[in-house]
Amino acid sequence: METVVPKISIVFRTLFRADITTQWRNRKGLVISLLIPVMMVMLWKDMVKTAGGAWVLSNALSYGLVALGLMGYSNTIARDRDKGIFQRLRVAPIPTWAIMCSRLLVQLLMIVIITLAIFIVGYDVDHISLSVSGYIITLFTSIIGAGFYLSVGQLIVALIKNPDTVNSTSRFVFIIFVVSGMVISLYDKAKKLPPEYATIFHWSPYGTINTMMAAGMEPSTWNMHATNASLATIGYIVVFLVIGIRKFTWNTK
């Protein structure tokens, strides 16, 4: 009897639906990832007048991107690999690229949901209103920013096999990005950073993503610095993603 291999498009749609279903069953993590940046927008209402609406939204978005793109993705991949899910998928008629692309697309979809939620709360609570082009460009820049944190998550799960170690490492990296990033961003906004440290911060991943998103919210302020920040972010993504894909193993042995 001749074996019939299903079309790639059908297999990918089935796999994507399964990943969406799994994400929905584990929606507690999504709710937490959504709740905290939304609360940040609400709590920072008084800072809109001093720091600007773009600064408030970009930092809240940065937190959401780190929480979901870095911690959520790396821990999910590490847990599924430890359970042998990837090994079972590899014996099925599914290309390996389809397995990873499906996971990444689910994460990007979650990022879009978080971005839209922050837009809505920012408008209703903080009265932060962007132009149509500002909303569209920010949506694209948030996807690019999410791509960076996903690439970092991919790198972590590629270099570390133990899921518990992946969890603790992702939390440590999360603290570095979020806590140090936000604190330094506050000092930078207040012009209290020495010039050399301000330059380092502006070209760090957190700084380039913030610059890119803040400029995207106000398209009239987009300049060469914002363009270079976008290119630098894409460069970070390529480096981390290439290493993360090459070093990734499908089992823990």
WOQUIFEN-V268606 format. One record per backbone hydrogen bond with DSSP energy under -1.0 kcal/mol. CO is the residue of the C=O (numbers start at 0). NH is the residue of the N-H. If there is no record, write none. Layout:
{{CO:NH} {CO:NH}}
This chain:
{{6:10} {7:11} {8:12} {9:13} {10:14} {11:15} {12:16} {13:17} {14:18} {15:19} {16:20} {17:21} {18:22} {19:23} {20:24} {21:25} {23:26} {25:28} {26:30} {27:31} {28:32} {29:33} {30:34} {31:35} {33:37} {34:38} {35:39} {36:40} {37:41} {38:42} {39:43} {41:44} {43:46} {44:47} {46:50} {46:51} {51:55} {52:56} {53:57} {54:58} {55:59} {56:60} {57:61} {58:62} {59:63} {60:64} {61:65} {62:66} {63:67} {64:68} {65:69} {65:70} {66:71} {67:72} {69:73} {70:74} {71:75} {72:76} {73:77} {74:78} {75:79} {76:80} {77:81} {78:82} {79:84} {80:83} {83:87} {84:88} {85:89} {91:93} {94:98} {95:99} {96:100} {97:101} {98:102} {99:103} {100:104} {101:105} {102:106} {103:107} {104:108} {105:109} {106:110} {107:111} {108:112} {109:113} {110:114} {111:115} {112:116} {113:117} {114:118} {115:119} {116:120} {117:121} {118:122} {119:123} {120:124} {121:127} {130:134} {131:135} {132:136} {133:137} {134:138} {135:139} {136:140} {137:141} {138:142} {139:143} {140:144} {141:145} {142:146} {143:147} {144:148} {145:149} {146:150} {147:151} {148:152} {149:153} {150:154} {151:155} {152:156} {153:157} {154:158} {155:159} {161:165} {162:166} {163:167} {164:168} {165:169} {166:170} {167:171} {168:172} {169:173} {170:174} {171:175} {172:176} {173:177} {174:178} {174:179} {177:181} {178:182} {179:183} {180:184} {181:185} {182:186} {183:187} {184:188} {185:189} {186:191} {187:190} {193:197} {194:198} {195:199} {196:200} {197:201} {198:202} {200:203} {203:207} {204:208} {205:209} {206:210} {207:211} {208:212} {209:213} {210:214} {211:215} {212:216} {217:220} {218:221} {222:226} {223:227} {224:228} {225:229} {226:230} {227:231} {228:232} {229:233} {230:234} {231:235} {232:236} {233:237} {234:238} {235:239} {236:240} {237:241} {238:242} {239:243} {240:244} {241:245} {242:246}}
